[in-house]
Amino acid sequence: MKNVRREEILDYVTYEDQRNEVRDKIMKIKEVRRINVGGILSFLFENKDTVLYQIQEMMRVERIVKEEDILHEIKTYNEILGKNGEFGCTLLIEIDDPVERDSKLTKWVDLPMHLYLKLEDETRIMANFDERQISDSRLSSVQYIKFNTKGEVPVAIGSDHPLFEEETSLTSEQKQALSEDL
């Protein structure tokens, strides 16, 4: 997958003028790339467009203008993207009730080690996750993970965690969107 390049970044004033159109486009892109598992895990498969949008939004909100700060944002957000044959995802653990959320995030501290993509031949590709996000006592409700499918398009995504065993099949539209990233 191609990374965002500096020359693609607009200054925040120019971006503000185009923001509504950009946001509408990105929301459509994200809609097909967001896959829910078990009503709790929401995986957003990132691509260059979604990451560029996040960078632009960050620059807008924080009024970033210094070149070194812009380059830092690009480097940071490009880490979310997968490399060749790999998918990068943002995982949101969506539990509204704060008591239930705290309980599950404590019990599911090892959840990232149980996330997988399933290929057509039933092979499971386990998630690679950022060790910096993992704590011994509590899982963060936002995780950045990658799956190296070696260029194959998945047919399902799931969790084999003993406390949360769920799997969701991808639609043909979702598989098509992901195939365009490879």
N, C-alpha and C positions, 0 to 999 in steps of 0.2 A: 504494500500500500504506500502511496506517495505521501510524504510529509508536507505540512504547510511551510511555505517559503516566505521570507521577509517581504518580498515584492508583492505578495498577495494581500498584505495587511494594509487596511485603510487607516488614516488618522481618525480619531474618534469623532471629529466634527463631520467629516465626509460620511463616515459610517452612520451617524445619527440621521443624516438626510435619507439614507437608503434602508434604514433599519426595518421598517414595516414590511417592505417587500422581501428583504432577506429573511426575516423571521417567518413569514408565511411559507417561503420555500423550504426552510429548515424544518419547520413543524411537519410538513408533508413527508420529508425525508425520514424524520425520526419516527413517524407514525408506523411505518412498515418495519422499521429496524428495532422497535421496542417489543420484547417478548416477555410475557408474564408467566411465571411458574408458580403454581399453587396459590395464586392470589396474594403472594407476599413478596416474591423475588421478581424484580423488574430489571431485565437485562437490556441495555441499550447498546447495540453494536455500532461502534463509532466508525466514522470514515473521515476523509479529509474535510468534507463540507461541515460536518457537525463540530469538528475540532476548530476549524477556522471561525465558525460562529462563536464558540466559547471564548476564543482569544479576543475576538472583536468585542464581545460583551464585557469581558474583563477590562479591556482597555477603556471602554466607554464608562463603566461604573467607577473605575479607579482613576480615570483621566490620565492614563499613562501616555507620556510623550517622549521620555528619554529613550534613546536607542538601546542602551544596555538593558533597560527594563522590558522593552518590547521583545528583544531577543531572548530574554529569560522566559517570558510568557510562551513564546513559540517553542522553545526547548522543552519546557515543562509539559505543555499540552501535547506536543508530538509524542511524548512517552506513552500516551494513552493508545496511540495507533499501533496496530500489529505490523510486523515486518512481513516479508514475502511468505505467503502461505499461512499467515497467522491472522486471527481476528482479535481486535481489542474491544473490550466492553466496559461500560460503567454499570455496576450492579447497585441498585437501590433496594434496600430491605425496607419494605413499606408496611409498618405496623403502627396504626394510629394511636392505640392505647399506650400511654407512656409506661405503665407498670408491666404490661405484657411485653412491650418492646425491650425494656431493660432485662427482663427475665430471659427472653429468647436470645438476646445478643450476648448474654453471659453463658447460656447453655450451648450456643452455637459457635463458640469461639473458633472451632476448627472447621466451620462450614466451607471456607474457600477450598479446602483440600478435598471436598466431596462434590464439587461442581464439575459438570462434564457437558461436552457436546457429543452427540451420537451421530456417526456416519451411516451411510446407506448399508454398509456391511455389518452393522451393529457394533463396530469398534467404538469404544468410548475414549474421547480425548479429554483428559483431566485439565483443569484450569491451572494456569501459572498465575501467581499473584504476587503482589508487591509486599515483600517481607516487612517493609517499613510500616505497613498499615496494620500489622497483626500485633495484638497485645496478648499477654497470657491470661488476662482476666475478662476481657470484653471485646466483642467484635464491633467494628465501626459499621454504621448503617449504610455507608457508601464505600464501595470497593472498586478498584481498578484491576481487571483481570484480563488475561490473554489465553487464547486457545490456539495451539499450533496444529492445524489440521493438514499441514503440508499441501495446501492448495485444494483440499476437498471441501465441498459444501456440506454442512451438517443437515440432518433431517430432524433432529430433536435436541433439546437442551434440558438438563435436569440436575437433580441433587440426589445423591445416595447417602446423605447424612442419616444416621439412625433415628434422629428426631424429626427429620423432614425429608421424606422420600417422595419426590414428585418429578414428573417429566411432562414436557409440552412438546408436541410435534410442531414443526415449522410449516407454515402455509407455503404454497407454491410462490406466492408473491414475496414472502420473506426469503425463501431460498434464492429467488432471482436477485433480490437486492444484495444479498451477501455474495453471490457469485460475481457480481460486478466489482467487488472489492479485491478479488484475487488477481 
